């Protein structure tokens, strides 16, 4: 055989081997793609029943609801700071002098604790009893004994809030709590 024929056979054989290798690689790639291929059906499973959500329990219900009118009135008083009558100014001054003109507890009873908060310039009454009305009446009576008028109690302002434990005890009771004295609306 001549050299040219041998060379031609080697080239043909080489091209055949390259084509066979390319074909094998191509088939292997297709097999890999089939294994990795993401299914085209991407629909989410449909629930068989409508999910039921739990209703509010006594634990998840708010402890108490605050009176919107009372809260709005308190905010208005704090923003506008209506002036006190002379007698109420004198009574307030004497109460603050008893505290050394700083924040502190003015009165503590079994059903309430009354304190003055200097930074906010408010008198706060913490209700310590589930008998909210009696605690409010007792705290307001103490302030009136010190010379404040009913109008002055509204303008100071005097605010009420529930002790945490009392609020938890009243959770789910449907109570609407008014944070200001009755008659200040």
PyMOL commands that set and color helices and strands:
alter all, ss='L'
color gray80, all
select helices_A, chain A and resi 3-36+68-80+86-98+132-145+150-155+164-169
alter helices_A, ss='H'
color red, helices_A
select strands_A, chain A and resi 65-66+104-108+112-117+122-127+158-162+176-177
alter strands_A, ss='S'
color yellow, strands_A
deselect
rebuild
show_as cartoon
